[in-house]
Amino acid sequence: MPVWLREHSWRQTLTAVYLSLPLRGARATPANIICSEQYLKVSIPPFLFEAILYAPIDDTNSTAKIGNGNIFFTLYKKEPVMWDSLTLADAGKEKLQYLRENAVLKAQEKAKEETEAKTITKQEHKKYALEATMKVEEAERKRIEDLKEKERQKVAKELEFWKKQQKDADKYKNVQKKEELQQEIEPSKERKNEKMKKSRIPDEVTSKIRLKSTKGHGSCSIFSQTLKEEQLPAPRGAATIEVNFTPRVFPTALRESRVAEEEEWLHKQAEAQRRINSDLSELEDLKEEEKNTDWLKDKGNKMFAMGNYLGAVNAYTLAVRLNNELPLLYLNRAACHLKLRNLHKAVEDSSKALELLTPPVPDNKNARVKAHVRRGTAFCQLELYTEGLQDYEAALKIDPKNKNIEKDAEKIRHLIQETMQSS
């Protein structure tokens, strides 16, 4: 049963009402306060304060300050009149129920509008960052294309110059070969003429010898030998042949590799590197180990153990920006948000962790239980007991033997029954 806060003090002017409510050592946050035009509720378990105001107020401009063990309300009246009392004396149970439901609906709508506004702002920031990234990438691509074009022109000029040198060298070699052949042909002609003259001298002995020599299998002529010498080609010139291999990242040969898997691995590495360097300008000042997701996760765990929850949130947030596919990062950050009473953020991180913990397998059983319990705890602290009970029951389905979760679920059921009875 809740403990009703009866002790309070108030004073008024023609346009405003000033209400002071003691906390009695309890810790209050803006999430514990619901205020509408004619309904005011402060719920800090186990304490409860509820009032139907005497006249309507401007709930948009009204404020609540928490400090020094008190909540100090400044409620601005819609009409400048003096109130006879702070609350309506003849407020019935039906009117109280109607005002309570109306105030809860308005609070939910306001929270939803704030969430949507934050989402729109976040999307606009992402869009601006994406456009800026695209501009930078376009400029970089153009710069690379310009460098490639300059390099291509340079290589084309060098190739033309090389071809011209090769042509000049071939011409020079052809001229040299012609001169050498001419020099070889002229003495051979002179030798032929001399032999012809000698063959004309009548010499019987030599004629007989010549006739004998022409007979037989191994006989040959001087003219055929010289002719063969003239037909022999020049010696082949020496040259160097360059062999170029296709550049590869992996050390194995292309025929022994798995091209599809290697390309997928390279694509993932490039995508991860691009994501790291895209919109994290602060990474330029970090060390290499500080850009490691595992190092940041361990750092956040140590800060959480020491009670530095805000520092742990910063570490987990930077790790998420480096790799947003690890559910443990969101799960740990949800625990930090629960300690800091950032309940809506705890719900968001727990939900994101549950999205990533798919499909449900035995290896991620404990992580799914933690995600449901932390989201259920955040819902209960937001007084959304029905949603919180659903998360605890989901955790019990995953781990039916967990007695602590069963006890907490039973407490939430009692709270829901008491709330329904009091209303």
RAGIQUI-V479794 format. One record per helix or strand of 2 or more residues. SS is the DSSP state (2 for helix, 1 for strand). FROM is the first residue (numbers start at 1). TO is the last residue. If there is no record, write none. Layout:
[[SS	FROM	TO] [SS	FROM	TO]]
This chain:
[[1	3	4] [1	8	12] [1	16	22] [2	30	32] [1	33	35] [1	39	44] [1	47	53] [1	63	67] [1	70	77] [2	93	200] [2	204	214] [2	222	231] [2	254	256] [2	259	278] [2	281	285] [2	289	291] [2	293	306] [2	309	322] [2	327	340] [2	343	356] [2	362	381] [2	385	398] [2	403	422]]
